[in-house]
Amino acid sequence: MPDYLSRRMPYPEQRAIRAVAYFEAFKGVLVIVAASGLAAFIHRDLPGLAATLIEHAHLNPAAHYPRIFIDAASRLQDTRLLLLAFGAAAYSMIRMVEAYGLFRERAWAEVFAAASGAVYMPIELYEWAAQPSWLRAGIFMVNAAVVGIMLMAIRRRQRAAV
């Protein structure tokens, strides 16, 4: 392994990358919890469960939005739920591997984190422009910060290699 890849980063940069690693791990855990929740609904009466939730919220099941919720629940078959759960598990695994690589200060993880964050930025920017909100602004800013931190780390490694 080349020396510049194994060299430890300065402490402030290391803290920023570790914060990104924890953030990615959190996203991975959050998605795996959601995937587990989806898997728990396989072989269940989803339209009945949706109707029960709507009644519990004291909503009119014949109203427009509750009806959309019930219709969506009736269209989810076990195979779709299983595919969604597997997709979520795969996404979670990718995020956990990325977090591990960032925590261990691997160059490949920095490049992957910068690329995977940059992919979402045009979509987030478009959504923020189409429907401005503080949440969309915050999501875009956090993603931009992650990409910026990763680009700075990549640049520092390149300078150290020269």
PAFIPA-668086 format. One record per residue: residue number from 1; residue in one letter; x, y, z of N, C-alpha, C, O in turn. Coordinates in steps of 0.1 Angstrom, whole numbers. Layout:
<nodes>
NODE,seba,loti,n.px,n.py,n.pz,ca.px,ca.py,ca.pz,c.px,c.py,c.pz,o.px,o.py,o.pz
NODE,NUM,a,X,Y,Z,X,Y,Z,X,Y,Z,X,Y,Z
...
</nodes>
This chain:
<nodes>
NODE,seba,loti,n.px,n.py,n.pz,ca.px,ca.py,ca.pz,c.px,c.py,c.pz,o.px,o.py,o.pz
NODE,1,m,9,-12,0,0,0,0,9,12,0,18,13,8
NODE,2,p,6,22,-9,14,34,-9,13,41,4,3,41,12
NODE,3,d,24,49,8,25,55,20,14,66,23,9,67,34
NODE,4,y,10,73,12,0,83,14,-14,78,17,-22,85,23
NODE,5,l,-17,65,14,-30,59,17,-30,54,32,-41,54,38
NODE,6,s,-18,51,37,-18,46,51,-16,57,61,-17,54,73
NODE,7,r,-12,69,57,-9,80,66,-22,84,73,-32,86,67
NODE,8,r,-21,87,86,-32,91,94,-35,106,90,-25,114,88
NODE,9,m,-47,110,90,-51,124,87,-49,133,99,-49,128,111
NODE,10,p,-48,146,97,-48,155,108,-61,154,116,-71,151,110
NODE,11,y,-61,157,129,-72,155,138,-85,162,133,-95,155,133
NODE,12,p,-85,175,130,-98,181,126,-104,174,114,-116,172,113
NODE,13,e,-96,171,104,-102,164,92,-106,150,96,-117,145,91
NODE,14,q,-99,144,104,-103,130,109,-117,131,116,-125,122,114
NODE,15,r,-119,141,124,-131,142,131,-143,144,122,-154,139,123
NODE,16,a,-141,153,111,-151,155,101,-155,142,94,-166,139,92
NODE,17,i,-144,135,90,-147,122,82,-154,112,91,-162,105,87
NODE,18,r,-150,112,104,-156,102,113,-171,106,116,-179,98,117
NODE,19,a,-174,119,116,-188,124,117,-196,119,105,-207,115,107
NODE,20,v,-190,120,93,-197,115,81,-199,100,82,-209,95,78
NODE,21,a,-189,93,87,-190,79,89,-201,75,98,-209,66,95
NODE,22,y,-202,82,109,-214,80,119,-227,83,112,-237,76,114
NODE,23,f,-227,94,104,-240,98,97,-244,87,87,-255,83,86
NODE,24,e,-234,81,80,-237,71,70,-242,58,77,-251,51,73
NODE,25,a,-235,55,88,-239,43,96,-253,45,102,-261,36,102
NODE,26,f,-257,57,106,-270,60,111,-280,58,100,-291,52,102
NODE,27,k,-277,63,88,-286,61,76,-288,46,74,-299,41,71
NODE,28,g,-277,38,74,-278,24,72,-287,17,82,-295,8,79
NODE,29,v,-285,21,95,-293,15,106,-308,18,104,-317,10,106
NODE,30,l,-310,31,101,-324,36,99,-331,28,88,-343,24,89
NODE,31,v,-324,26,77,-330,19,66,-332,4,69,-342,-2,65
NODE,32,i,-322,-2,76,-324,-16,80,-336,-18,89,-343,-29,89
NODE,33,v,-338,-9,98,-350,-9,107,-363,-8,98,-372,-15,101
NODE,34,a,-363,1,88,-374,2,79,-376,-11,71,-387,-15,69
NODE,35,a,-365,-17,67,-366,-30,60,-372,-41,68,-380,-49,64
NODE,36,s,-368,-41,81,-373,-51,90,-388,-49,92,-396,-58,93
NODE,37,g,-392,-36,93,-406,-33,94,-414,-37,82,-425,-43,84
NODE,38,l,-408,-36,70,-415,-40,58,-416,-55,58,-427,-61,55
NODE,39,a,-406,-62,62,-406,-77,62,-416,-82,72,-422,-93,71
NODE,40,a,-419,-75,83,-429,-79,93,-443,-79,87,-452,-86,93
NODE,41,f,-445,-71,77,-459,-71,71,-461,-81,60,-472,-81,55
NODE,42,i,-452,-89,57,-454,-100,47,-464,-110,53,-463,-114,65
NODE,43,h,-473,-114,45,-484,-124,49,-493,-118,59,-499,-125,67
NODE,44,r,-495,-105,58,-505,-98,67,-516,-92,58,-514,-90,46
NODE,45,d,-527,-88,64,-538,-81,57,-535,-66,57,-540,-59,66
NODE,46,l,-527,-62,47,-523,-48,47,-535,-38,45,-536,-28,52
NODE,47,p,-545,-41,37,-556,-32,36,-564,-31,49,-568,-20,53
NODE,48,g,-565,-42,56,-572,-42,69,-564,-34,79,-570,-26,87
NODE,49,l,-551,-36,79,-542,-28,88,-543,-13,85,-543,-5,94
NODE,50,a,-543,-10,72,-544,5,68,-558,10,73,-558,22,78
NODE,51,a,-568,3,71,-581,8,76,-582,9,91,-587,19,96
NODE,52,t,-575,0,98,-575,1,113,-567,14,117,-571,21,126
NODE,53,l,-556,16,110,-548,29,114,-556,41,111,-555,51,118
NODE,54,i,-563,41,100,-571,53,96,-583,55,107,-585,66,111
NODE,55,e,-589,44,111,-599,45,121,-593,50,134,-599,58,142
NODE,56,h,-581,45,138,-575,49,150,-571,64,150,-572,70,161
NODE,57,a,-568,69,138,-565,83,137,-578,92,136,-577,104,134
NODE,58,h,-590,85,137,-603,92,136,-604,100,122,-609,111,122
NODE,59,l,-600,93,112,-601,99,98,-613,92,91,-616,80,94
NODE,60,n,-618,98,81,-629,92,73,-623,84,63,-616,89,54
NODE,61,p,-625,70,63,-619,62,53,-623,65,39,-617,61,29
NODE,62,a,-635,72,37,-639,75,24,-633,88,18,-635,91,7
NODE,63,a,-626,95,27,-620,108,23,-609,105,13,-604,94,12
NODE,64,h,-604,115,6,-595,114,-5,-581,107,0,-577,97,-6
NODE,65,y,-574,114,9,-561,109,13,-561,96,20,-553,87,18
NODE,66,p,-571,94,30,-571,80,36,-574,69,25,-569,58,26
NODE,67,r,-582,72,15,-585,63,5,-573,59,-3,-571,48,-7
NODE,68,i,-565,69,-6,-552,67,-13,-543,57,-5,-537,48,-11
NODE,69,f,-543,60,8,-535,51,17,-540,37,17,-532,27,16
NODE,70,i,-553,35,17,-559,21,17,-556,15,4,-553,3,3
NODE,71,d,-558,22,-7,-556,17,-21,-541,13,-23,-538,2,-28
NODE,72,a,-532,21,-18,-518,17,-19,-514,5,-11,-507,-4,-15
NODE,73,a,-520,3,1,-518,-9,9,-524,-21,2,-518,-32,3
NODE,74,s,-535,-19,-5,-541,-31,-12,-533,-35,-24,-534,-47,-28
NODE,75,r,-525,-26,-30,-517,-30,-41,-503,-36,-38,-496,-42,-46
NODE,76,l,-499,-36,-25,-487,-42,-21,-488,-57,-19,-495,-61,-10
NODE,77,q,-482,-64,-28,-483,-79,-26,-470,-83,-18,-461,-75,-16
NODE,78,d,-470,-95,-14,-459,-100,-6,-446,-99,-14,-435,-96,-8
NODE,79,t,-446,-102,-27,-434,-101,-35,-428,-87,-36,-416,-85,-35
NODE,80,r,-437,-77,-37,-432,-63,-37,-426,-59,-24,-416,-53,-23
NODE,81,l,-433,-63,-13,-428,-60,0,-414,-67,2,-405,-61,8
NODE,82,l,-413,-79,-2,-400,-86,-1,-389,-79,-9,-378,-78,-4
NODE,83,l,-393,-75,-21,-383,-68,-30,-379,-55,-23,-367,-51,-23
NODE,84,l,-389,-48,-18,-386,-35,-11,-376,-38,1,-367,-30,3
NODE,85,a,-379,-48,9,-371,-51,20,-357,-55,16,-348,-51,23
NODE,86,f,-356,-63,6,-342,-67,1,-335,-55,-5,-323,-53,-2
NODE,87,g,-342,-46,-12,-335,-34,-17,-331,-25,-5,-320,-19,-6
NODE,88,a,-339,-24,5,-335,-16,16,-323,-22,24,-314,-15,28
NODE,89,a,-323,-35,25,-312,-42,31,-299,-40,23,-289,-38,29
NODE,90,a,-300,-40,10,-288,-38,2,-283,-24,3,-271,-22,5
NODE,91,y,-292,-14,3,-288,0,5,-282,1,19,-271,8,20
NODE,92,s,-287,-5,29,-282,-4,42,-268,-10,43,-259,-5,49
NODE,93,m,-266,-21,36,-253,-28,36,-242,-18,30,-231,-17,34
NODE,94,i,-246,-12,19,-237,-3,12,-233,9,21,-222,13,22
NODE,95,r,-243,14,28,-240,25,37,-231,21,49,-223,28,53
NODE,96,m,-233,9,54,-225,4,65,-211,1,60,-201,4,68
NODE,97,v,-209,-4,48,-195,-6,43,-189,7,41,-177,9,44
NODE,98,e,-196,17,36,-191,30,34,-186,36,47,-176,42,48
NODE,99,a,-195,35,57,-192,40,71,-179,33,76,-171,40,82
NODE,100,y,-178,20,74,-166,13,79,-154,19,72,-143,21,79
NODE,101,g,-154,20,59,-143,25,51,-139,39,56,-127,42,57
NODE,102,l,-149,48,58,-146,61,63,-140,61,77,-130,69,79
NODE,103,f,-145,53,85,-140,52,99,-126,47,99,-118,51,107
NODE,104,r,-123,38,90,-109,33,89,-100,41,80,-89,37,77
NODE,105,e,-105,53,75,-98,62,67,-93,57,54,-81,58,51
NODE,106,r,-101,50,47,-98,44,34,-101,53,23,-111,60,23
NODE,107,a,-92,54,13,-93,64,2,-105,60,-6,-112,69,-11
NODE,108,w,-107,47,-9,-119,43,-17,-132,47,-11,-141,51,-18
NODE,109,a,-133,47,3,-145,51,9,-148,66,7,-159,71,6
NODE,110,e,-137,74,8,-138,89,6,-143,92,-9,-152,100,-11
NODE,111,v,-138,85,-18,-142,86,-32,-157,82,-34,-165,89,-40
NODE,112,f,-160,71,-28,-174,65,-29,-183,75,-22,-194,78,-28
NODE,113,a,-180,80,-10,-189,89,-3,-191,102,-11,-202,107,-12
NODE,114,a,-180,107,-17,-182,120,-25,-190,117,-37,-199,125,-40
NODE,115,a,-188,106,-44,-196,103,-56,-211,100,-52,-220,105,-59
NODE,116,s,-213,92,-42,-227,89,-38,-234,101,-33,-247,102,-35
NODE,117,g,-228,110,-27,-234,122,-22,-237,132,-34,-247,138,-34
NODE,118,a,-227,133,-43,-229,142,-54,-240,138,-64,-246,146,-71
NODE,119,v,-243,125,-65,-253,120,-73,-267,126,-70,-275,129,-78
NODE,120,y,-269,127,-57,-282,132,-52,-284,147,-53,-295,152,-52
NODE,121,m,-273,155,-54,-273,169,-53,-282,176,-63,-289,185,-60
NODE,122,p,-281,172,-76,-290,179,-86,-305,176,-83,-313,185,-85
NODE,123,i,-308,165,-79,-322,161,-75,-327,170,-63,-337,176,-63
NODE,124,e,-318,170,-53,-322,178,-41,-323,193,-44,-332,200,-39
NODE,125,l,-314,198,-53,-314,212,-57,-327,215,-64,-334,225,-62
NODE,126,y,-331,206,-73,-343,208,-81,-355,208,-72,-364,216,-73
NODE,127,e,-356,198,-63,-367,197,-53,-368,210,-44,-379,215,-41
NODE,128,w,-356,215,-40,-356,226,-32,-361,239,-39,-368,247,-34
NODE,129,a,-357,240,-52,-361,251,-60,-376,250,-64,-383,260,-64
NODE,130,a,-381,238,-66,-395,236,-69,-404,238,-58,-415,245,-59
NODE,131,q,-401,234,-46,-409,235,-34,-399,239,-22,-395,231,-14
NODE,132,p,-396,252,-21,-387,256,-10,-392,253,4,-404,256,7
NODE,133,s,-383,247,12,-387,245,26,-373,244,33,-363,242,28
NODE,134,w,-374,246,46,-362,245,55,-357,231,55,-345,229,55
NODE,135,l,-366,221,55,-362,207,55,-353,204,42,-343,198,43
NODE,136,r,-359,208,30,-351,206,18,-338,213,18,-328,208,13
NODE,137,a,-338,225,23,-326,233,23,-316,226,32,-304,225,29
NODE,138,g,-320,221,44,-312,214,53,-306,202,47,-294,199,49
NODE,139,i,-314,194,41,-310,182,34,-299,185,24,-288,178,23
NODE,140,f,-302,195,16,-292,198,5,-279,203,12,-268,199,7
NODE,141,m,-280,211,22,-268,217,29,-259,206,35,-247,206,34
NODE,142,v,-266,196,42,-259,185,48,-252,177,37,-240,173,39
NODE,143,n,-259,174,27,-253,166,16,-241,174,10,-231,168,7
NODE,144,a,-243,187,8,-232,195,2,-220,195,12,-208,194,7
NODE,145,a,-222,195,25,-211,195,34,-204,181,34,-192,181,34
NODE,146,v,-211,171,33,-205,157,32,-196,156,19,-185,152,20
NODE,147,v,-202,161,8,-194,160,-5,-182,169,-3,-171,166,-8
NODE,148,g,-183,181,3,-172,190,4,-161,184,13,-149,185,10
NODE,149,i,-165,178,24,-155,172,33,-148,160,26,-136,159,27
NODE,150,m,-155,153,18,-149,142,11,-139,147,0,-128,141,-2
NODE,151,l,-143,157,-7,-134,163,-17,-122,169,-11,-111,168,-17
NODE,152,m,-123,175,1,-111,180,7,-102,169,12,-90,170,11
NODE,153,a,-107,158,16,-99,147,20,-92,140,8,-80,137,9
NODE,154,i,-99,139,-3,-93,134,-15,-82,143,-20,-71,138,-24
NODE,155,r,-85,156,-20,-74,165,-24,-62,165,-15,-51,165,-20
NODE,156,r,-64,164,-2,-53,163,7,-44,150,4,-32,151,5
NODE,157,r,-51,139,2,-44,127,-2,-36,128,-15,-24,124,-16
NODE,158,q,-42,135,-24,-35,137,-37,-22,146,-35,-12,143,-41
NODE,159,r,-24,156,-27,-12,165,-24,-1,158,-16,10,160,-19
NODE,160,a,-6,149,-7,4,141,0,12,131,-8,23,127,-5
NODE,161,a,5,127,-19,12,117,-28,22,123,-37,31,116,-42
NODE,162,v,22,137,-39,31,143,-48,44,146,-41,53,152,-47
</nodes>
